[in-house]
Amino acid sequence: MSALMEVKVTNVRQLTPVVREFTFEALAGSLPGFSSGSHVQVQVPLPGRTLRNAYSLLGDPAESQRYRIAVRLQDDSRGGSRYLHEQVAVGDSLTIGVPSNLFPMHSQARHHVLVAGGIGITPFMSYIAALQASGASFELHYAFRRGLTDAYVSELSERLGERFHAYDAAAGQRLDCAALLSGQPLASHVYVCGPQSLLDAIRAQAQALGWSDGRLHWEAFASPEPGLPFTVELVRSGQRLEVPGDHSLLEALEGVGVEVPNLCRGGVCGQCATRYLGGVVEHRDHYLDETQRGEALMPCVSRGGCSSTLLLDL
C-alpha cells in the first residue's frame, strides 16, 4: 500500500445479521476523490499481525467527503471481517489506503448490465449513482438470500423501479444467465461481482453466446484461503521464512519488511506477480495463464508446497 490515511468511523449500520456498513471521514484534511468501482484497503490490526483487506466504496463519486464500505461477516473469517463487525465502533480510528480502481465502467458501452451476488452489490452502489447522474442506460440484477445477504434491496427497488431485478434464493428464485445475456443488444457491457460460482456461470454463458471478452467485466475480492504451512527462501537476500497456514505469502513477506506492490490482494489484478526460481507452487489466482505460472506466482493468494522450499527471486 503506497499511501496511507487515517480516518475516523463516523457511522455504523447493521444492514443484515452478516452485513455491516461503515462510514469514514478524514481525521485531517480531505479524502481523495474516487471513480465508480473503486476500492480501498483497510488495515485490520490483529494480535501479531495486520491484515489488509480490500472493500469497495459505496458512495456517490461526486461526493467524496466521506467513504462508505459494507463488510460481510465471513463464516471462515481469518479475523478481518470479525474484527470489523465486533470491535469497530463510531469514534474509532482506522488506517486505510488511497482508492484504487480495478473495476471501472466501460466508457463506450451503450447499455450497462450489472449482475451482483450477495455482498457483490457493493461496487455497483457507486456505479448506480454515476449512471443515474449521467442518464445512462442500465439495469441491475441482484441475487441474494432474504434476511441474510439482502443489503440495500429495499433501497434499490424503490430507487430503480423497472431497472431492478431481484432473485431471492430463499424463495427459490434463480438468475437465468442464458436468458439474461441472450437478450442483450450488441452494444451492451456486462459487469458481474459476487461468489465464484456466479462469475463462472456468467463467463461460461457469455463464451457460449459468442460475447467478446471486452464486453464482460468482473471482480472477485476474496480473502486468501488457508492452507498448509510452508517454507520460503528469498534467494537474493538469503532470508528464510516459515509461512503459517493462516497467513498468506504476501503477509509473511510484509511481516519481515519486504514490500511487494499490490492492489486487490485477491489474485485478480496482477500487481503482486513475483518470479520464483524453484519449489512447488499451489496457484490460486485468476490472473496468470499457464505459461506465466511456470515462472511467476501471486503471493497474495498462492502458496508453496509443504514438502519443498519455495524459492523467490527476492
Order of alpha helices (4+ residues) and beta strands (2+ residues): beta-beta-beta-beta-beta-alpha-beta-beta-beta-alpha-beta-alpha-beta-alpha-beta-alpha-beta-beta-beta-alpha-beta-beta-beta-beta-beta
